[in-house]
Amino acid sequence: MKKPIGTPINVDVIHEIEKQLELDVDTGWRLVRQADSLTKTSKQVMWIEWNEDGSFKSKHEEPAVGRSLLMSPFNQFFTWQTTQITVLHEVTDDRIKFDTGNSEYELVRF
C-alpha cells in the first residue's frame, strides 16, 4: 500500500472554499416582468440615461425615473433592456420594483 504524499487535506477548509466559490458563481440579478412572468438573469445591471433625441447620454449605478435597465453582458449581446422607468415603487439594496411605459418589473438580487 502506498503512503500519501504531501500535506493532509482539511475537509472543513475545502467545504468553506466551495461555499465561497458557489456564492460568487450564483450572485447576480433576476428580473421578472409581472404581466407574463418573463424572467431574465444577469451578473450585473446598469441604468442608462437618454438624451431627448433617444441617443445615449450616460450610465448610472442606481435607478431613476427616465432611465432604462440594461442587464449584462454590456455589449451587443446584452441580456435585456427595458424602456424608460416611469414609476419607482421600491428601491432597496436587494430589490427594485418599477414600471416602464410598457411593463411592471421586479428586479431582485440573488
C-alpha distances in whole Angstrom, upper triangle without the diagonal:
4,7,10,12,16,18,17,19,22,23,27,27,26,28,31,31,31,34,35,35,36,39,40,39,41,44,48,51,52,56,57,61,63,65,62,59,58,55,53,50,50,48,51,55,58,62,64,68,70,74,77,77,73,71,68,69,66,63,62,59,61,64,67,70,71,67,65,61,59,55,53,52,55,56,58,55,55,54,58,61,64,67,69,68,72,70,68,67,64,62,59,56,54,57,60,62,65,68,69,72,70,67,66,62,59,57,54,51,48
4,6,9,13,15,15,17,20,21,25,25,24,26,29,28,28,32,33,32,34,37,37,37,39,42,45,49,50,54,56,59,61,63,61,57,56,53,52,49,48,46,49,53,56,59,62,65,68,71,74,74,71,69,66,67,64,60,59,57,59,61,65,68,68,65,63,59,57,53,50,49,52,53,55,53,53,52,56,59,61,65,67,66,69,68,66,65,62,60,57,54,52,55,58,61,63,66,67,70,68,65,64,60,58,55,52,49,46
4,6,10,12,12,14,17,19,22,22,22,25,27,26,27,30,31,31,33,35,36,36,38,41,44,48,49,53,55,59,60,63,60,57,56,53,51,48,47,45,48,51,54,58,60,64,67,70,73,73,70,68,65,66,62,59,58,55,57,60,63,66,67,64,61,58,56,52,49,49,51,53,55,52,52,52,55,58,61,64,65,65,68,67,64,64,61,58,55,52,50,54,57,59,62,65,66,69,67,65,63,59,57,54,51,48,44
4,7,9,8,11,14,16,19,19,18,21,23,23,23,27,28,27,29,32,32,32,35,37,40,44,46,49,51,55,57,60,57,54,53,49,48,44,43,41,44,48,50,54,57,60,63,66,69,69,66,64,61,62,58,55,54,51,54,56,60,63,63,60,58,54,52,48,46,45,48,49,51,49,49,48,51,54,57,61,62,61,65,63,60,60,57,55,52,48,47,50,53,56,58,61,62,65,64,61,60,56,53,50,47,44,41
4,7,8,11,15,17,20,19,18,22,23,22,23,27,27,27,29,31,31,32,34,37,40,44,46,49,52,55,57,60,58,54,53,49,47,44,43,40,43,47,49,53,56,59,62,65,68,68,65,63,60,60,57,54,53,50,53,55,59,62,63,59,57,53,51,48,45,44,46,48,50,48,48,47,51,54,56,60,61,61,64,63,60,60,57,54,51,48,46,50,53,56,58,61,62,65,63,61,59,56,53,50,47,44,41
4,7,9,12,15,18,16,16,20,21,20,21,24,25,24,27,29,29,30,33,35,38,42,44,47,50,53,56,58,56,53,51,48,46,42,41,38,41,44,47,51,53,56,59,62,66,66,63,60,57,58,54,51,50,47,50,52,56,59,60,56,55,51,49,45,43,42,44,46,48,46,46,46,49,52,54,58,59,58,62,61,58,57,54,52,48,45,44,47,50,53,56,59,59,63,62,59,58,54,51,48,45,41,39
4,6,9,12,15,13,14,17,18,17,19,22,22,22,25,27,27,28,31,33,36,40,42,46,48,52,54,57,55,51,50,46,44,41,39,37,39,43,45,49,52,55,58,61,64,65,61,59,56,56,53,50,48,45,48,50,54,57,58,55,53,49,47,44,41,41,43,45,48,46,45,45,48,50,53,56,57,57,60,59,55,55,52,49,46,42,42,45,48,51,54,57,58,61,60,57,56,52,49,46,43,39,36
4,7,9,12,11,12,15,16,16,18,20,21,22,24,26,27,27,30,32,35,39,41,44,47,50,52,55,53,49,49,45,43,40,39,36,39,42,45,49,51,55,58,61,64,65,61,60,56,57,53,50,48,45,47,50,54,57,58,54,53,49,47,44,41,41,44,45,48,46,45,44,47,50,52,56,57,56,59,58,54,54,51,48,45,41,40,44,47,50,53,56,57,60,59,56,54,51,48,45,41,38,35
4,6,9,8,8,11,13,13,14,17,18,18,20,22,23,24,26,28,31,35,37,41,43,47,48,51,49,46,45,41,40,36,35,32,35,39,42,45,48,51,54,58,61,61,58,56,53,53,50,46,45,42,44,46,50,53,54,51,49,45,44,40,38,37,40,42,45,42,42,41,44,46,49,52,53,52,55,54,51,50,47,45,41,38,37,40,43,46,49,52,53,56,55,52,51,47,44,41,38,34,31
4,6,5,7,9,10,11,13,15,16,17,19,20,22,23,25,26,30,34,35,39,41,45,47,50,48,44,44,40,39,35,34,31,34,38,40,44,47,50,53,57,60,61,57,56,52,53,49,45,44,40,42,45,48,52,53,49,48,44,43,39,37,37,40,42,45,42,41,40,43,45,48,51,52,51,54,52,49,48,45,42,39,36,34,38,41,44,47,50,52,55,54,51,49,45,42,39,36,32,29
4,5,5,6,9,10,11,12,14,15,16,18,20,21,22,24,28,31,33,37,39,42,44,47,45,41,41,37,36,33,32,30,32,36,39,42,46,49,52,56,59,59,56,54,51,51,48,44,43,39,41,43,47,50,51,48,46,42,41,37,35,36,39,41,43,40,40,38,41,43,45,49,50,49,52,50,47,46,43,40,37,34,33,36,39,42,45,48,49,53,51,49,46,43,40,37,33,30,27
4,5,5,6,9,10,11,12,14,15,17,19,20,21,23,26,30,31,35,37,41,42,45,44,40,40,36,35,32,31,28,31,34,37,41,44,47,50,54,57,58,54,53,50,50,46,43,41,37,39,41,44,48,49,46,44,41,39,36,34,35,38,40,43,40,39,37,40,42,44,47,48,47,49,48,44,43,40,38,34,31,30,33,37,40,43,46,47,51,50,47,45,41,37,35,31,28,25
4,5,5,6,9,10,11,12,14,15,17,18,20,21,25,29,31,34,37,40,42,45,44,40,39,36,34,31,29,27,29,32,35,39,42,45,48,52,55,56,52,51,47,47,44,40,39,35,37,39,43,46,48,44,43,39,38,34,32,33,35,38,41,38,37,36,38,41,43,46,47,45,48,47,43,43,39,37,34,30,29,33,36,39,42,45,46,50,49,46,44,40,37,34,31,27,24
4,5,5,6,9,10,11,12,14,15,16,18,20,24,27,29,33,35,39,40,43,42,38,37,34,32,29,28,25,28,31,34,38,41,44,47,51,54,54,51,50,46,47,43,40,38,35,37,39,43,46,47,43,42,38,36,33,31,31,34,36,38,36,35,34,36,39,41,45,45,44,48,46,43,42,39,37,34,30,29,32,35,38,41,44,45,49,47,45,43,39,36,33,30,26,23
4,5,5,6,9,10,10,12,14,15,16,18,22,25,27,31,33,36,38,41,39,35,35,31,30,27,26,24,27,30,33,37,40,43,46,50,53,53,50,49,45,46,42,39,37,34,35,37,41,44,45,42,40,36,35,31,30,30,33,36,38,35,34,32,35,37,39,43,44,42,45,44,41,40,36,34,31,28,26,30,33,36,39,42,43,47,45,42,40,36,33,31,27,24,21
4,5,5,6,9,10,11,13,14,15,17,20,24,26,29,32,35,37,40,39,35,35,31,29,26,25,22,25,28,31,34,38,41,44,48,51,51,48,47,43,44,40,36,34,31,32,35,38,41,43,40,38,34,33,30,28,29,32,34,37,34,33,32,34,36,38,41,42,41,43,42,38,38,34,32,29,26,24,28,31,34,37,40,42,45,44,41,39,35,32,29,26,22,19
4,5,5,6,8,10,11,12,14,16,19,23,25,29,31,35,37,40,38,35,34,30,28,25,23,21,23,27,29,33,36,39,42,46,49,50,46,45,41,42,38,35,33,30,31,34,38,41,42,38,37,33,32,28,26,27,29,32,34,32,31,30,32,35,37,40,41,40,43,41,38,38,35,32,29,26,24,28,31,34,37,40,41,44,43,41,39,35,32,29,25,22,19
4,5,5,6,9,10,10,12,14,18,21,23,27,29,33,34,37,36,32,31,27,26,22,22,19,22,26,29,32,35,39,42,45,48,49,45,44,41,41,38,34,33,30,31,33,37,40,41,38,36,32,30,27,25,25,28,31,33,30,29,28,30,33,35,39,39,39,42,40,37,37,34,32,29,25,24,27,30,32,35,38,39,43,41,39,37,33,30,27,24,21,18
4,6,5,6,9,10,10,12,16,19,21,25,27,31,32,35,34,30,29,26,24,21,20,18,21,24,27,30,34,37,40,44,47,47,44,43,40,40,37,33,31,28,29,31,35,38,39,36,34,30,29,26,24,25,28,30,33,30,28,27,29,32,33,37,37,36,39,38,34,34,31,28,25,22,20,23,27,30,32,36,37,40,39,36,34,30,27,24,21,18,15
4,5,5,6,9,10,11,14,18,20,24,27,30,32,35,34,30,30,26,24,20,19,16,19,22,25,28,31,35,38,41,44,45,42,40,37,37,34,30,28,25,27,29,33,36,37,34,32,28,27,24,22,23,25,28,31,29,27,26,28,30,32,35,36,35,38,36,33,33,30,27,24,21,19,23,26,29,31,35,36,39,38,36,34,30,27,24,20,17,14
4,5,5,6,9,10,14,17,20,23,26,30,32,35,33,29,28,24,22,19,17,15,17,21,24,28,30,34,37,40,43,44,40,39,36,36,33,29,28,25,27,29,33,36,37,33,31,27,26,22,20,21,23,26,28,26,25,23,26,29,31,34,35,34,38,36,33,33,30,28,25,22,20,23,26,29,32,34,35,39,38,35,33,30,27,23,21,17,15
4,5,5,6,9,12,15,17,21,23,27,29,32,30,26,25,22,20,16,16,14,17,20,24,27,30,33,36,40,43,43,40,39,36,36,33,29,28,25,26,28,32,34,35,32,30,26,25,21,20,20,23,26,28,25,24,22,24,27,29,33,34,33,36,35,32,31,29,27,24,21,19,21,24,27,30,32,33,37,35,33,31,27,24,21,18,15,12
4,5,5,6,10,13,15,19,21,25,27,30,29,25,24,21,19,15,14,12,15,18,21,24,28,31,34,38,40,41,38,37,34,34,31,27,25,22,23,25,29,32,33,29,28,24,23,20,18,19,22,25,27,25,23,21,23,26,27,31,31,30,33,32,29,28,25,23,20,17,15,18,21,24,27,30,31,35,34,31,29,25,22,19,16,12,9
4,6,6,9,13,15,19,22,25,28,31,29,26,25,21,19,15,13,10,12,16,19,22,25,29,32,35,38,39,36,34,31,32,28,25,23,20,22,24,28,31,31,28,26,22,21,18,16,17,19,22,25,22,21,19,22,24,26,29,30,29,33,32,29,29,26,23,21,17,16,19,21,24,27,30,30,34,33,31,29,25,22,19,16,13,11
4,6,8,12,14,18,20,24,26,29,27,24,22,19,16,13,11,9,12,16,19,23,25,29,32,35,38,39,35,34,31,32,29,25,24,21,23,25,28,31,32,28,26,22,20,17,15,15,18,21,23,20,19,17,20,23,25,29,30,29,32,32,29,29,27,24,22,19,17,19,22,24,27,29,30,33,32,29,28,24,22,18,16,13,11
4,6,10,11,15,17,21,23,26,24,21,20,16,14,11,10,9,12,15,18,22,25,28,31,35,37,38,34,33,31,31,28,25,23,20,22,23,27,29,30,27,24,20,19,16,14,16,19,21,23,20,19,16,19,21,23,27,28,27,30,29,26,26,24,22,20,17,14,17,19,22,24,26,28,31,29,27,25,21,19,16,13,10,7
4,7,10,13,16,20,22,25,24,21,20,16,14,10,9,7,9,12,16,19,22,25,28,32,35,35,32,31,28,29,26,22,20,17,18,19,23,26,27,24,22,18,17,14,13,14,17,20,23,20,18,16,17,20,21,25,25,24,28,26,23,24,21,19,16,13,11,14,16,19,21,24,25,29,28,25,23,19,17,13,11,7,5
4,7,10,14,17,19,22,22,18,17,13,11,7,6,4,6,9,12,15,18,22,25,29,31,32,28,28,25,25,22,19,17,14,15,16,20,23,24,20,18,14,13,10,10,12,14,17,20,17,14,13,14,16,17,21,22,21,24,23,21,21,19,16,15,12,10,12,14,16,18,21,22,25,24,22,20,16,14,10,8,6,6
4,7,10,13,16,19,18,15,14,10,8,6,5,6,7,7,11,13,17,20,23,26,29,30,26,26,23,24,21,18,16,13,14,14,18,20,21,18,15,12,11,8,10,12,14,17,19,17,14,11,12,13,14,18,19,18,21,20,17,18,16,14,13,11,9,9,10,13,15,17,18,22,21,18,16,12,10,7,6,4,6
4,7,10,12,16,15,11,10,7,6,4,7,9,10,10,13,15,18,21,24,27,29,30,26,26,24,25,23,20,18,16,16,15,18,20,21,18,16,12,12,9,11,14,16,19,20,17,14,11,11,13,13,17,18,17,20,19,17,17,15,15,14,13,10,10,10,12,14,16,17,20,19,16,14,10,8,6,5,6,7
4,7,9,12,12,9,8,6,5,6,9,11,11,10,13,14,16,19,21,25,26,27,24,24,22,24,22,19,18,16,15,14,17,17,18,16,13,10,11,9,12,14,16,18,19,17,14,10,9,11,10,14,15,14,17,16,15,15,14,14,15,14,12,10,9,10,11,12,13,16,15,12,10,7,6,4,6,9,11
4,6,9,8,6,6,5,7,9,12,15,15,14,16,16,19,21,23,27,28,29,25,26,25,26,25,22,21,19,18,16,18,19,19,18,15,12,14,12,15,18,19,21,22,19,16,13,11,12,11,14,16,15,17,16,15,15,14,15,16,17,14,11,11,10,11,12,13,16,14,10,9,6,5,6,8,12,13
4,6,6,5,5,7,9,12,15,18,18,16,17,17,19,21,22,25,26,27,23,25,24,26,25,22,22,21,19,17,18,18,18,17,14,12,14,14,17,19,20,22,22,20,17,14,11,12,10,12,14,13,15,15,14,14,15,16,18,19,17,14,12,10,10,10,10,13,10,7,6,5,7,9,12,15,16
4,6,5,8,9,12,15,18,21,21,19,20,20,21,23,25,28,28,29,26,28,27,28,27,25,24,23,21,18,19,19,20,19,17,15,18,17,21,23,24,26,26,24,21,18,15,15,13,15,16,15,15,14,14,13,15,17,19,20,18,14,13,10,10,10,12,13,11,7,6,6,7,11,13,17,18
4,6,8,11,14,17,20,24,23,21,23,22,23,25,26,29,28,29,26,28,28,29,29,27,27,26,24,21,22,20,21,21,18,17,19,19,23,25,26,27,26,24,22,19,16,16,14,15,17,16,16,16,17,16,18,20,22,24,21,18,16,13,13,11,12,13,10,7,7,9,11,14,17,20,21
4,5,9,12,16,19,22,23,21,23,23,24,26,27,30,30,30,27,29,29,31,30,28,28,27,25,23,24,23,23,22,20,18,19,19,22,24,25,26,25,23,21,17,15,16,15,17,19,18,19,19,20,19,20,22,24,25,22,19,18,16,15,14,15,16,12,10,10,10,12,15,17,20,21
4,6,10,13,16,19,20,19,21,22,23,26,27,30,31,31,28,29,29,30,29,27,26,25,23,21,23,23,23,22,19,17,18,17,20,22,23,25,24,22,19,16,14,16,15,17,19,18,20,19,19,18,19,20,21,22,19,16,16,14,15,14,15,17,14,11,10,9,10,12,14,17,17
4,7,10,14,17,18,17,19,20,21,24,25,28,29,29,26,27,26,28,27,25,24,23,23,20,22,22,22,20,17,15,16,14,17,19,20,22,21,18,16,12,11,13,13,15,18,18,20,20,19,19,20,21,22,22,19,17,16,15,15,15,15,17,14,11,11,10,11,12,14,16,17
4,7,10,14,15,14,17,18,20,23,25,28,30,30,26,27,25,27,26,23,23,21,21,19,21,22,22,20,17,14,14,12,14,16,18,20,20,17,14,11,10,12,13,16,18,18,20,20,19,19,19,19,20,20,17,15,15,14,15,15,16,18,16,13,12,10,10,10,11,13,13
4,7,11,12,11,14,16,18,21,23,26,28,28,24,25,23,25,23,20,20,19,19,18,20,21,21,18,15,12,11,8,10,12,15,16,16,13,11,7,7,10,11,15,17,17,20,20,19,20,19,19,19,19,16,15,14,15,15,16,16,19,16,14,14,11,11,9,11,12,12
4,7,9,10,13,15,18,21,23,27,29,29,26,25,23,25,23,19,19,17,18,17,20,22,22,19,16,12,11,8,9,11,13,15,16,13,11,7,9,12,13,17,19,19,22,22,20,21,19,18,18,17,14,14,14,15,17,18,18,21,19,17,16,13,12,9,9,10,10
4,6,7,11,14,16,20,22,26,28,28,25,24,21,23,20,17,17,15,16,16,20,22,22,18,15,12,10,6,5,7,10,13,14,12,9,7,9,11,14,17,19,19,23,22,21,22,20,18,18,16,14,14,15,17,18,19,19,22,21,19,18,15,14,11,11,10,10
4,7,11,14,17,20,23,27,29,30,26,25,22,23,20,17,16,14,16,17,20,23,23,19,17,13,11,8,6,8,10,13,16,14,11,10,12,14,16,20,21,21,24,24,22,23,21,19,18,15,13,15,16,18,19,22,22,25,24,22,21,17,16,12,12,9,10
4,7,11,13,17,20,23,26,27,23,22,19,20,17,13,12,10,12,13,17,20,20,16,14,11,9,6,5,8,9,12,15,14,11,10,11,12,15,18,18,18,22,22,19,21,19,16,16,13,13,14,14,17,18,20,20,23,22,21,20,16,15,11,11,10,11
4,7,10,13,16,20,23,24,20,19,16,17,14,10,9,8,9,10,14,16,16,12,10,7,6,5,6,9,9,12,15,14,10,10,10,10,11,14,15,14,18,18,16,18,17,14,14,13,12,12,12,14,14,17,16,19,19,18,17,14,13,10,11,10,13
4,7,10,13,17,19,20,17,16,13,13,10,7,6,5,7,8,11,14,13,10,8,6,5,7,8,10,9,12,14,15,11,12,11,10,11,13,13,13,17,17,15,18,17,14,15,14,14,14,13,15,14,16,16,18,19,18,18,15,15,12,14,13,16
4,7,10,14,16,18,15,14,11,11,9,6,5,6,6,6,8,10,10,6,5,5,6,9,11,13,11,14,16,16,13,14,12,9,10,11,10,10,13,14,13,16,16,13,15,15,15,14,12,14,13,14,13,16,17,16,16,14,15,12,15,15,18
4,7,10,13,14,11,10,7,8,6,5,6,9,9,9,9,11,9,5,5,6,7,10,12,14,11,13,15,16,13,14,12,9,10,10,9,10,14,15,15,18,18,17,19,18,19,18,15,17,15,15,13,15,17,17,18,16,17,15,18,19,22
4,7,10,12,9,9,7,5,5,6,8,11,11,10,9,9,7,5,7,9,11,14,16,18,15,16,17,19,16,18,16,12,12,11,8,10,13,15,15,19,19,18,20,20,21,20,17,18,16,16,14,15,17,18,19,18,19,18,21,22,25
4,6,8,6,6,5,5,7,9,11,15,14,13,12,11,8,7,8,12,12,16,18,19,16,17,17,20,17,19,17,13,12,11,9,11,14,16,17,21,22,21,24,24,25,23,20,21,18,17,14,15,17,19,20,20,22,21,24,25,28
4,5,5,5,6,5,9,12,14,18,18,16,14,14,10,10,12,15,16,20,22,23,19,20,20,22,21,23,20,16,16,14,12,14,16,19,20,24,25,24,27,27,28,27,24,24,21,20,17,17,19,22,23,23,25,24,28,29,32
4,5,7,9,9,12,15,17,21,20,18,16,14,10,12,14,17,19,22,24,25,22,23,22,25,23,25,22,18,17,14,12,15,15,19,21,24,26,25,28,29,30,28,25,25,21,20,17,16,19,21,23,24,26,26,29,31,34
4,6,9,10,14,16,19,22,22,20,19,17,13,14,15,18,19,22,24,25,22,21,21,23,22,24,21,18,17,14,13,17,18,21,23,27,29,28,31,31,32,30,27,27,23,22,18,17,19,22,24,25,28,27,31,32,35
4,7,9,12,14,17,20,20,18,16,15,11,11,11,15,15,19,21,21,19,18,17,20,18,20,18,14,14,11,11,14,16,19,21,24,26,25,28,29,29,27,24,24,21,19,15,15,17,19,21,22,24,24,27,29,32
4,6,10,12,15,19,19,18,17,17,13,12,12,15,15,18,19,20,17,16,16,19,17,20,18,14,15,13,13,16,18,21,23,26,27,26,29,29,29,28,25,25,22,21,18,18,19,22,24,23,26,25,28,29,31
4,6,8,12,15,16,16,15,15,12,10,11,13,12,16,17,17,14,14,14,17,15,18,16,13,14,13,12,15,18,21,21,25,25,24,26,26,26,25,23,23,21,20,18,18,20,21,23,22,24,22,25,26,29
4,7,10,14,15,15,14,14,11,10,11,14,14,17,18,19,16,16,17,20,18,20,19,15,16,15,13,15,18,20,20,24,25,23,25,25,26,25,22,23,21,21,18,19,21,23,24,23,25,23,26,26,29
4,7,11,12,12,12,14,12,10,11,12,12,15,16,17,14,15,17,19,17,19,18,15,16,15,13,15,18,20,19,23,23,20,22,22,23,23,20,22,20,20,19,20,22,23,23,22,23,21,23,23,26
4,7,9,10,11,13,12,9,9,10,10,12,13,14,11,13,16,17,15,17,15,13,14,14,13,14,17,19,18,21,20,18,19,18,20,19,17,19,18,19,18,20,21,21,22,20,20,18,20,20,23
4,6,7,9,12,12,9,10,10,10,13,14,15,13,16,18,19,16,17,16,14,15,15,13,13,17,17,15,19,18,15,16,15,17,17,15,17,16,18,17,20,21,21,21,19,18,16,18,17,21
4,7,10,13,14,11,11,10,11,12,13,15,13,17,20,20,17,17,16,15,15,17,15,14,17,17,15,17,16,12,13,11,13,14,13,16,15,18,18,21,22,21,20,18,17,14,15,14,17
4,7,10,12,9,10,10,11,13,15,17,16,19,22,22,18,18,17,15,14,15,13,12,15,14,11,14,12,9,10,10,12,12,10,13,12,15,15,19,20,19,18,15,15,12,14,14,17
4,7,9,7,8,8,11,13,15,18,17,20,21,22,18,18,15,13,12,12,10,8,11,10,8,11,10,8,11,11,13,11,8,10,9,11,12,15,17,16,14,13,12,11,13,14,18
4,6,6,8,10,13,16,19,21,19,22,23,24,20,20,18,15,13,12,9,7,9,8,7,11,11,10,13,14,16,14,11,11,9,11,11,14,16,16,15,14,14,14,16,18,21
4,6,8,11,14,17,20,23,21,23,24,25,21,21,18,15,12,11,7,5,5,6,7,11,12,12,15,17,18,16,12,12,9,9,9,11,14,14,13,14,15,15,18,20,24
4,7,10,13,17,20,22,20,21,22,23,20,20,17,13,11,9,5,5,6,9,10,14,16,15,18,20,21,19,15,14,11,11,9,10,13,14,14,15,17,17,20,22,25
4,7,10,13,16,18,16,18,19,20,16,17,14,11,9,8,5,6,9,10,11,14,15,14,17,18,19,17,13,14,11,11,9,11,14,14,14,14,15,14,18,19,23
4,6,10,13,15,13,15,16,16,13,13,10,7,5,5,4,6,10,12,12,15,16,15,17,18,18,16,13,13,11,10,8,11,12,12,13,12,13,13,16,17,21
4,7,10,12,11,14,15,15,11,10,8,5,5,8,8,8,12,13,12,15,15,14,16,15,15,13,11,12,10,11,10,13,13,12,12,10,11,10,13,14,17
4,7,9,8,10,11,11,7,8,6,5,7,10,11,12,16,17,16,19,18,17,18,17,17,16,14,15,14,15,13,16,15,15,15,13,14,12,14,15,17
4,6,7,10,11,10,6,5,5,6,9,12,14,15,18,19,18,20,19,17,18,16,15,15,14,15,15,16,15,18,17,16,16,13,13,11,12,12,14
3,5,8,10,8,5,6,8,9,13,16,17,18,22,23,21,23,22,20,20,18,17,17,17,19,19,20,19,22,21,20,20,17,17,14,15,14,15
4,6,8,7,5,7,9,11,15,18,19,21,24,25,24,26,25,23,23,21,20,20,20,22,22,23,21,24,23,22,22,20,19,16,17,16,17
4,7,7,6,8,10,10,14,16,18,19,23,24,23,26,25,22,23,21,21,21,20,22,21,22,21,23,22,22,23,20,20,17,19,18,19
4,5,6,9,11,12,15,17,19,21,25,27,26,29,28,26,27,25,24,24,23,25,24,24,22,24,23,24,25,22,23,20,22,21,23
4,6,9,11,11,15,17,19,21,25,27,27,29,29,28,29,27,26,26,25,26,24,24,22,23,22,23,24,22,24,22,23,23,25
4,6,9,11,14,17,20,22,25,27,27,29,28,27,28,26,25,24,23,24,24,24,22,23,22,22,23,21,22,20,21,21,22
4,6,8,11,14,16,18,22,23,23,25,25,23,24,22,21,21,20,21,20,20,19,20,19,19,20,18,18,16,18,18,19
4,7,10,14,16,18,21,22,22,23,23,22,22,21,19,19,18,19,18,19,17,19,18,17,18,15,16,14,15,16,17
4,7,10,13,14,18,19,19,20,20,20,21,20,19,17,16,16,15,15,14,16,14,13,14,12,13,12,15,16,17
4,7,9,11,15,16,16,19,19,18,20,20,19,17,15,15,14,13,11,13,12,12,13,12,14,12,16,17,19
4,6,8,11,13,14,16,17,17,19,20,19,16,13,13,11,10,7,9,9,9,10,9,12,12,15,17,20
4,7,9,12,13,16,18,18,21,22,21,19,15,14,11,9,6,7,7,9,11,11,14,14,18,20,23
4,6,9,11,14,16,16,19,20,20,18,14,13,10,8,5,7,9,10,11,12,14,15,18,20,24
4,6,7,11,12,13,16,18,18,15,11,10,7,6,4,7,9,9,9,10,12,13,16,19,22
4,7,10,13,14,18,20,20,17,13,11,8,6,5,6,9,10,10,11,14,15,19,21,25
4,6,9,11,15,18,18,15,11,9,6,5,7,9,12,11,9,10,12,14,17,20,23
4,6,7,11,14,14,11,8,6,4,7,9,12,14,12,10,10,10,11,14,17,20
4,7,10,14,14,10,8,5,5,8,11,14,15,13,10,10,10,11,13,16,20
4,7,10,10,7,5,5,7,10,14,17,18,15,12,11,9,10,11,14,17
4,7,8,6,5,7,9,12,15,18,20,17,14,12,10,10,10,12,15
4,5,5,6,9,12,16,18,22,23,20,17,14,12,10,9,10,13
4,6,8,12,14,18,20,24,24,22,19,16,13,11,9,8,11
4,7,10,13,17,19,23,23,20,17,14,11,8,6,5,8
4,7,10,14,16,20,20,17,14,11,7,6,5,6,10
4,6,10,13,16,17,14,11,8,6,5,7,9,13
4,7,10,14,14,11,8,6,4,6,9,12,15
4,7,10,11,9,6,5,7,8,12,15,18
4,7,8,6,4,6,9,11,15,18,21
4,5,5,6,8,11,13,17,20,23
4,6,9,11,15,16,20,23,26
4,7,10,14,16,19,23,25
4,6,10,13,16,20,22
4,7,10,14,17,20
4,7,10,13,16
4,6,10,13
4,7,10
4,6
4
